[in-house]
Amino acid sequence: MAAIRFTACQKSVMNKQRPIHLALHLIKLPLPGIVSILHRISGLMLFFALPLLLLMLQYSLASIETYTQLMAVLANPLLKLMLLGLLWAFLHHFCAGLRFLAIDMHYVRNLAQARNSSKVVMVVSLMLTVLIGIKLW
């Protein structure tokens, strides 16, 4: 097996072409990549919010006093906005999960279908969030 030898000029050219650092803010992801990252972020949000949601369920079911206290706390607009974000996280995670299931079952076969399904996931999750958010606000 022959050893590959580089001259000093070739080494300096190779080193200059390599990036010094990875500039994540300059990378332009396609929409399916954005949907995939948002799927992971929404899953993380739901995971960390689960104890809070379970606590709210416990307060709502314990007694009428704890239920009225919970309703008073939930009247805060900032908390409503946070719950609206969790609603989006759930709906996006659900819709993107269905998309990934369709991809795994080979219903989505080419790049054009993958891009269109990404658009559908974004539109449906945002529209459902708006519709349910208006109803619950």
C-alpha positions as CSV (number, residue, x, y, z in Angstrom):
1,M,0.0,0.0,0.0
2,A,1.5,3.3,-1.1
3,A,1.7,6.1,1.5
4,I,0.2,9.4,0.4
5,R,2.6,12.3,0.8
6,F,1.6,15.9,0.8
7,T,3.8,18.8,0.0
8,A,3.9,21.8,2.3
9,C,1.9,23.8,-0.3
10,Q,-0.9,21.1,-0.4
11,K,-1.1,21.0,3.4
12,S,-1.6,24.7,3.7
13,V,-4.3,24.7,1.0
14,M,-6.1,21.9,2.7
15,N,-6.0,23.6,6.1
16,K,-7.3,26.9,4.6
17,Q,-10.4,25.2,3.1
18,R,-11.5,23.7,6.4
19,P,-13.7,25.8,8.6
20,I,-12.3,27.0,11.9
21,H,-15.7,26.7,13.6
22,L,-19.2,25.6,12.6
23,A,-21.4,28.7,12.3
24,L,-24.8,27.3,13.1
25,H,-26.6,30.6,12.5
26,L,-25.4,30.6,8.9
27,I,-26.6,27.1,8.0
28,K,-29.9,27.3,6.0
29,L,-31.9,24.1,6.8
30,P,-34.7,23.0,4.4
31,L,-38.2,22.8,5.8
32,P,-38.1,19.1,6.6
33,G,-35.0,19.7,8.7
34,I,-36.8,22.5,10.6
35,V,-39.8,20.3,11.2
36,S,-37.5,17.5,12.5
37,I,-35.8,19.9,14.9
38,L,-39.1,21.4,16.1
39,H,-40.3,17.8,16.6
40,R,-37.5,17.2,19.0
41,I,-37.9,20.6,20.7
42,S,-41.6,20.1,21.2
43,G,-41.0,16.6,22.6
44,L,-38.5,18.1,25.1
45,M,-41.0,20.8,26.1
46,L,-43.7,18.2,26.7
47,F,-41.4,16.0,28.7
48,F,-40.3,18.8,31.0
49,A,-43.9,20.2,31.3
50,L,-45.3,16.8,32.3
51,P,-44.9,17.3,36.1
52,L,-46.6,20.7,35.9
53,L,-49.5,19.3,33.9
54,L,-49.9,16.4,36.3
55,L,-49.9,18.8,39.2
56,M,-52.5,20.9,37.6
57,L,-54.6,17.7,37.0
58,Q,-54.2,16.8,40.7
59,Y,-55.3,20.3,41.8
60,S,-58.3,20.2,39.5
61,L,-59.5,16.9,40.8
62,A,-58.7,17.2,44.5
63,S,-61.5,19.4,45.7
64,I,-63.6,22.4,44.7
65,E,-61.3,24.7,46.7
66,T,-58.1,23.6,44.8
67,Y,-60.0,23.8,41.5
68,T,-61.0,27.4,42.1
69,Q,-57.4,28.2,43.2
70,L,-56.1,26.6,40.0
71,M,-58.6,28.6,37.9
72,A,-57.5,31.8,39.6
73,V,-53.9,31.0,38.8
74,L,-54.7,30.1,35.2
75,A,-56.4,33.5,34.7
76,N,-52.9,35.0,34.5
77,P,-52.3,36.0,30.8
78,L,-48.6,35.0,31.0
79,L,-49.5,31.5,32.2
80,K,-52.1,31.3,29.4
81,L,-49.4,32.1,26.9
82,M,-47.2,29.4,28.3
83,L,-50.0,26.9,28.1
84,L,-50.7,28.0,24.5
85,G,-47.0,27.2,23.8
86,L,-47.5,23.8,25.3
87,L,-50.6,23.3,23.2
88,W,-48.6,24.1,20.1
89,A,-45.8,21.7,21.2
90,F,-48.3,18.9,21.6
91,L,-50.0,19.5,18.3
92,H,-46.8,19.9,16.4
93,H,-45.3,16.8,18.0
94,F,-48.4,14.8,17.2
95,C,-48.6,16.0,13.5
96,A,-44.9,15.6,12.9
97,G,-45.0,12.1,14.5
98,L,-47.8,11.2,12.1
99,R,-45.6,12.5,9.3
100,F,-42.6,10.5,10.4
101,L,-44.8,7.4,10.7
102,A,-45.9,7.9,7.1
103,I,-42.3,8.2,6.0
104,D,-41.4,5.0,7.9
105,M,-44.3,3.2,6.3
106,H,-43.1,4.4,2.9
107,Y,-46.2,6.5,2.1
108,V,-43.9,9.4,1.6
109,R,-41.5,8.2,-1.2
110,N,-39.7,11.2,-2.7
111,L,-38.3,14.6,-1.8
112,A,-41.3,16.6,-3.1
113,Q,-43.7,14.6,-0.9
114,A,-41.4,15.1,2.1
115,R,-41.4,18.9,1.5
116,N,-45.1,19.0,1.0
117,S,-45.7,16.9,4.2
118,S,-43.5,19.3,6.1
119,K,-45.6,22.3,4.9
120,V,-48.8,20.4,5.9
121,V,-47.4,19.7,9.4
122,M,-46.5,23.4,10.0
123,V,-49.8,24.7,8.7
124,V,-52.0,22.1,10.5
125,S,-50.2,22.4,13.8
126,L,-50.3,26.2,13.8
127,M,-54.0,26.4,12.6
128,L,-55.1,23.9,15.2
129,T,-53.2,25.8,17.9
130,V,-54.9,29.1,16.9
131,L,-58.4,27.5,16.7
132,I,-58.1,25.6,20.0
133,G,-56.3,28.6,21.6
134,I,-59.2,31.0,20.7
135,K,-61.7,28.5,22.0
136,L,-59.9,28.1,25.3
137,W,-58.6,31.6,25.9
